[in-house]
């Protein structure tokens, strides 16, 4: 009975993680906050001659970490404002905390071509109960020969 309750609890937590939307946002290195009096609010980009569709960049990138039935789950979504010749994640590193620091577990680059969005995920089946994990990556999109990037990382997760 205890085994059933433990399994049910793990599946419930995993289900909540998979069903719940988890947005993680990261600021670019060197982020500088502007005082409110130096911020000019524009009511419409079109008033300034800028069309939102013509502004090429990354938009709504997400990185998640969770517990799967067979290990630690890493999910990622990269979106761009225009069709990219290549879009995805690179420099993906799952880290496992051990007694002397963090051990890197590199995950290969994941991408697609000719799209505005890439969604993917992996499960690290070598996860050990009681260990702490976190993940980081670089979201990227190559649009008209220019590469746009955004670094992202998650909070720590204890695998049970």
C-alpha positions in Angstrom: 0.0 0.0 0.0 2.9 2.4 0.8 4.4 1.7 -2.5 1.1 2.5 -4.3 0.8 5.8 -2.4 4.4 6.7 -3.1 3.9 5.9 -6.8 0.6 7.8 -6.9 2.2 10.8 -5.2 5.1 10.8 -7.7 2.8 10.5 -10.7 0.6 13.3 -9.3 3.6 15.7 -8.9 4.8 14.8 -12.4 1.4 15.3 -13.8 1.1 18.7 -12.2 4.6 19.7 -13.5 3.7 18.5 -17.0 0.2 20.1 -17.1 1.1 23.3 -15.3 2.7 26.1 -17.3 6.1 27.0 -16.0 7.6 30.2 -17.5 11.2 30.9 -16.6 12.7 34.1 -17.9 16.2 35.3 -17.7 17.7 38.7 -18.1 20.6 39.2 -20.5 24.0 39.6 -18.7 24.7 43.3 -17.9 21.1 44.2 -17.4 20.7 47.8 -16.3 17.4 49.1 -14.9 16.4 52.5 -16.1 14.9 55.0 -13.7 11.2 55.6 -14.4 11.8 59.2 -15.5 14.1 58.0 -18.3 11.5 55.6 -19.8 9.4 56.8 -22.7 6.2 54.7 -23.2 5.1 54.5 -26.8 1.5 53.6 -27.3 2.0 52.0 -30.6 5.0 50.7 -32.5 3.3 51.6 -35.7 3.2 55.3 -34.7 7.0 55.2 -34.7 7.2 53.5 -38.1 8.0 50.1 -36.7 5.9 47.1 -37.5 5.9 44.4 -34.8 6.2 41.8 -37.6 9.3 43.4 -39.0 11.2 43.4 -35.6 13.3 40.2 -35.7 14.1 38.7 -32.3 13.4 35.9 -29.9 10.1 35.9 -28.1 8.7 33.8 -25.2 11.6 31.4 -24.6 11.0 28.8 -21.9 13.1 26.3 -20.0 11.8 23.8 -17.5 13.0 21.0 -15.3 10.8 18.4 -13.6 10.5 14.8 -12.4 9.6 12.1 -14.9 8.7 8.5 -14.1 12.2 7.4 -15.2 14.4 10.4 -14.4 14.8 14.2 -14.6 12.9 15.8 -17.4 14.2 18.9 -19.2 11.9 20.8 -21.6 12.6 23.8 -23.7 10.7 26.1 -26.1 12.3 28.7 -28.3 10.1 31.2 -30.3 11.0 34.0 -32.7 9.1 36.8 -34.2 10.0 35.7 -37.8 10.8 32.5 -39.6 14.3 31.4 -38.7 16.6 29.4 -40.9 17.6 27.6 -37.7 15.9 27.8 -34.2 16.5 25.8 -31.0 18.7 25.5 -28.0 22.4 25.0 -27.6 25.0 24.8 -24.8 22.3 22.8 -22.8 23.9 21.6 -19.6 22.1 19.6 -16.8 24.0 19.9 -13.6 24.0 17.5 -10.7 25.1 18.7 -7.2 27.6 16.5 -5.5 29.8 17.0 -2.4 32.4 19.2 -4.1 30.1 21.3 -6.4 28.2 20.8 -9.6 28.9 18.1 -12.2 28.0 19.0 -15.8 26.0 16.6 -17.9 26.0 18.1 -21.4 22.9 17.7 -23.5 23.3 17.9 -27.3 22.1 20.8 -29.4 18.4 20.6 -30.4 17.0 22.6 -33.3 14.8 22.7 -36.4 14.9 24.7 -39.7 12.5 27.0 -41.4 10.2 27.6 -38.4 9.3 30.3 -35.8 9.2 27.9 -32.9 11.1 24.9 -31.6 9.8 22.7 -28.7 11.6 19.7 -27.3 12.7 17.8 -24.3 14.9 15.1 -22.9 14.8 12.8 -19.8 18.1 12.1 -17.9 17.6 8.5 -16.8 20.7 8.4 -14.7 19.3 10.7 -12.0 19.8 9.6 -8.5 17.3 10.0 -5.7 18.1 12.7 -3.2 20.4 14.6 -5.6 19.8 18.2 -6.7 19.7 19.2 -10.4 19.4 22.4 -12.4 19.7 23.1 -16.1 20.8 26.0 -18.3 20.9 26.7 -22.0 21.1 29.2 -24.8 18.0 29.7 -26.9 18.9 30.9 -30.4 17.4 31.7 -33.7 19.2 32.6 -37.0 17.0 35.0 -38.9 18.3 36.5 -42.2 21.8 35.6 -41.3 21.8 37.2 -37.9 21.9 35.0 -34.7 19.7 36.1 -31.8 20.5 34.4 -28.4 19.1 34.4 -24.9 20.7 32.6 -21.9 18.2 30.8 -19.6 18.5 28.7 -16.4 16.2 27.0 -13.9 16.0 26.8 -10.1 17.3 23.7 -8.3 15.2 20.5 -8.2 15.7 17.6 -5.8 15.0 14.3 -7.5 13.1 11.8 -5.3 
